[in-house]
Amino acid sequence: MDKISRRKLLSVMIGTLGTGFLGSKAWAHSCWDCRMPSVDMPVSLGVGIVRTPEFVVKRQSYLIMIRAMRTLPFAKMNCMMGGPFPRDCDTEPLLQAEWKVWDDAEIIASGYSHTKGTGASSDKYLDKYLGRFVGVAHRKYVLEVKFTTDGSALNVADPHLIVMMTKQTDV
């Protein structure tokens, strides 16, 4: 067996450690903004009230939204949801909701979404932001959403109610 010089051994060790460190950083960075939702449940957008199961939060801002698959023509679906691109919408959105976040019997946050223009879009989904709240670490909350208009025409787009941690503060 050949002897390896200290210099060669040191360079191999530094290279191995560096590759491992950079590789793990690249993997972690690729999913820096990927967060698992605290709540992700299918919902019907007909008039009525939906309550989530209890969910535990961190001390962080949380976004409440409806995410639907883009199965309808984009312009039509965007207008129906009151989405982020309100151009050429001549009717009120079908997706209108009031929401409350409960901590046992106490409402810690509430709001409504009756306007156009807050959300996001990708080639697969259209999101409508309903609101946000700031959680208290390790507390258990329940979200209650009351759909005030009949948005059931959007049910073909497999809508989901999502509560997700975010650093966004301008919702």
C-alpha positions in Angstrom: 0.0 0.0 0.0 1.3 3.4 -1.0 1.8 6.1 1.6 -0.2 9.3 1.1 1.4 12.6 1.8 -0.1 14.8 4.5 -0.7 17.5 1.9 -2.7 15.1 -0.3 -4.6 13.8 2.7 -5.4 17.3 3.9 -6.6 18.4 0.4 -8.8 15.2 0.1 -10.4 15.9 3.5 -11.0 19.5 2.8 -12.5 18.7 -0.6 -14.8 16.1 0.9 -15.9 18.3 3.7 -16.4 21.3 1.4 -18.4 19.2 -1.1 -20.6 17.8 1.7 -21.1 21.3 3.2 -21.9 23.0 -0.2 -24.1 20.1 -1.3 -26.1 20.2 1.9 -26.4 24.0 1.6 -27.6 23.7 -2.0 -30.2 21.2 -1.0 -31.4 23.3 1.9 -31.5 26.5 -0.2 -33.5 24.9 -2.9 -36.3 24.4 -0.4 -35.8 27.5 1.8 -39.3 28.8 1.1 -40.9 25.4 0.9 -43.1 25.1 3.9 -45.6 22.4 4.7 -49.0 24.0 5.3 -50.4 23.8 8.8 -53.8 23.1 7.1 -54.4 21.9 3.6 -58.0 20.6 3.2 -60.4 20.3 0.3 -63.4 22.6 0.6 -66.6 23.3 -1.2 -67.0 27.0 -2.1 -70.8 27.0 -1.8 -72.4 29.3 0.8 -71.7 27.9 4.3 -69.2 27.6 7.1 -66.1 25.4 7.1 -64.0 24.7 10.2 -60.5 23.2 10.2 -59.2 20.7 12.6 -57.0 22.1 15.3 -53.5 23.0 14.2 -50.4 24.1 16.1 -48.4 27.1 15.1 -45.1 28.8 15.7 -44.6 32.5 16.6 -44.8 33.5 12.9 -47.2 35.1 10.4 -49.6 32.7 8.7 -51.4 33.2 5.4 -55.0 32.0 4.9 -55.8 31.2 1.3 -57.9 29.2 -1.2 -55.8 27.3 -3.8 -57.5 25.9 -6.9 -56.1 24.1 -9.9 -56.2 26.1 -13.1 -58.7 23.9 -14.8 -60.8 26.7 -16.2 -59.7 29.4 -18.6 -57.4 31.7 -16.7 -59.2 35.0 -17.2 -62.6 33.5 -16.2 -61.2 31.7 -13.2 -59.3 34.7 -12.0 -62.5 36.9 -12.1 -64.5 34.2 -10.4 -61.9 33.9 -7.5 -61.3 37.7 -7.3 -57.7 36.8 -8.0 -54.5 38.8 -8.3 -55.1 40.0 -11.8 -58.4 41.8 -11.8 -58.3 43.2 -15.4 -61.5 43.0 -17.4 -63.6 41.6 -14.6 -67.1 43.0 -14.9 -68.7 41.0 -12.1 -68.2 40.6 -8.4 -66.0 37.6 -7.5 -67.8 34.4 -6.6 -65.3 33.7 -3.9 -66.1 35.9 -1.0 -65.5 34.9 2.6 -65.3 36.0 6.2 -62.9 34.2 8.5 -62.1 33.8 12.2 -59.1 32.2 13.9 -60.2 30.7 17.2 -58.0 29.9 20.3 -60.4 27.8 22.3 -63.4 30.2 22.8 -61.5 33.4 21.9 -61.2 34.9 18.5 -57.6 36.0 18.0 -57.9 37.2 14.4 -60.7 37.8 11.8 -61.2 39.4 8.5 -63.0 39.2 5.2 -62.2 38.9 1.5 -64.8 40.6 -0.6 -62.4 42.5 -2.9 -60.4 41.7 -5.9 -56.6 41.6 -6.3 -54.8 39.6 -3.6 -53.4 36.2 -4.5 -50.9 34.5 -6.7 -50.7 32.4 -9.8 -48.6 29.6 -11.3 -49.0 27.4 -14.3 -50.8 24.9 -12.1 -52.7 26.8 -9.4 -54.5 30.1 -8.7 -54.4 31.3 -5.1 -56.8 33.7 -3.5 -55.5 35.2 -0.2 -58.2 35.6 2.4 -56.0 37.1 5.1 -53.3 36.5 7.6 -52.7 36.3 11.4 -49.7 36.0 13.7 -49.5 32.8 15.7 -48.4 32.3 19.3 -45.9 29.5 19.6 -47.3 26.1 20.5 -50.9 27.3 20.6 -53.7 25.3 19.0 -56.0 27.2 16.7 -59.1 26.4 14.6 -59.9 28.4 11.4 -63.5 29.1 10.6 -64.4 30.3 7.1 -67.8 31.5 6.1 -68.3 31.6 2.3 -70.9 34.4 1.8 -71.5 33.9 -1.9 -72.1 30.8 -3.9 -68.7 30.0 -5.4 -69.6 26.3 -6.1 -68.9 26.9 -9.8 -65.3 26.8 -8.8 -65.6 23.3 -7.1 -64.5 21.7 -10.5 -61.0 23.3 -9.8 -60.5 21.2 -6.6 -60.2 24.1 -4.2 -58.3 23.7 -1.0 -58.3 25.8 2.2 -54.6 26.4 3.2 -53.0 27.9 6.2 -49.3 28.3 5.7 -46.5 30.0 7.6 -45.1 33.0 5.7 -42.8 36.0 6.2 -45.1 38.1 4.1 -46.6 41.0 6.0 -48.6 42.9 3.3 -51.5 40.6 2.9 
